[in-house]
Amino acid sequence: MTNKEKHTIQMWLAFALAVFGVLLIVLSFFVPPMGVIHTSVLAAIGEVFTFSGSIMGIDYNYKYKLQTHSMERN
């Protein structure tokens, strides 16, 4: 498995986990009592978005550093 394939799988997995988390959170809005946003739902939204953002941000940061470093070598 090449490094590019590994990063692609990592990004798709992070995306799938985030979508699944958001789907569960959206479904929680339709569980009784309707119209009440429980604090656990708000905490879950924050955790899912933070986790997804950190995965994508860390990956982008290191890809940028690797690209910059390789350009300096040439």
C-alpha positions as CSV (number, residue, x, y, z in Angstrom):
1,M,0.0,0.0,0.0
2,T,1.4,3.3,-1.0
3,N,1.5,6.4,1.2
4,K,-1.0,8.2,-1.0
5,E,-3.5,5.2,-0.7
6,K,-3.0,5.3,3.1
7,H,-3.8,9.0,3.3
8,T,-6.8,8.5,1.0
9,I,-8.2,5.7,3.2
10,Q,-7.5,7.8,6.3
11,M,-9.5,10.8,4.9
12,W,-12.4,8.6,3.8
13,L,-12.5,7.0,7.2
14,A,-12.5,10.3,9.0
15,F,-15.3,11.6,6.6
16,A,-17.4,8.4,7.1
17,L,-17.1,8.6,10.9
18,A,-18.0,12.2,10.9
19,V,-21.0,11.6,8.6
20,F,-22.1,8.7,10.8
21,G,-21.7,10.8,13.9
22,V,-23.8,13.6,12.4
23,L,-26.4,11.2,11.3
24,L,-26.8,9.8,14.8
25,I,-27.0,13.4,16.2
26,V,-29.7,14.3,13.6
27,L,-31.6,11.2,14.5
28,S,-31.5,12.2,18.2
29,F,-33.6,15.2,17.4
30,F,-36.5,13.0,16.5
31,V,-36.5,11.0,19.8
32,P,-38.9,12.1,22.5
33,P,-39.0,14.7,23.9
34,M,-39.3,16.4,20.5
35,G,-38.0,20.0,20.2
36,V,-35.6,19.7,23.2
37,I,-31.9,19.7,22.4
38,H,-30.2,17.7,25.1
39,T,-26.8,18.8,26.3
40,S,-25.3,15.4,25.3
41,V,-26.4,16.1,21.7
42,L,-24.6,19.5,21.8
43,A,-21.5,17.9,23.3
44,A,-21.5,15.1,20.7
45,I,-21.8,17.7,17.8
46,G,-18.8,19.5,19.2
47,E,-16.8,16.4,19.6
48,V,-17.5,15.1,16.1
49,F,-16.7,18.4,14.4
50,T,-13.6,18.9,16.5
51,F,-12.3,15.4,15.8
52,S,-13.0,15.6,12.1
53,G,-11.5,19.1,11.8
54,S,-8.4,18.0,13.7
55,I,-7.9,14.9,11.5
56,M,-8.2,16.9,8.4
57,G,-6.1,19.8,9.7
58,I,-3.3,17.6,10.9
59,D,-3.2,15.7,7.7
60,Y,-3.1,19.0,5.7
61,N,-0.4,20.5,7.9
62,Y,1.9,17.5,7.4
63,K,1.2,17.3,3.7
64,Y,2.1,21.0,3.4
65,K,5.3,20.6,5.4
66,L,6.3,17.5,3.4
67,Q,5.7,19.4,0.1
68,T,7.6,22.4,1.3
69,H,10.5,20.3,2.5
70,S,10.7,18.4,-0.8
71,M,10.7,21.6,-2.8
72,E,13.6,23.0,-0.7
73,R,15.6,19.8,-1.5
74,N,15.2,20.3,-5.2
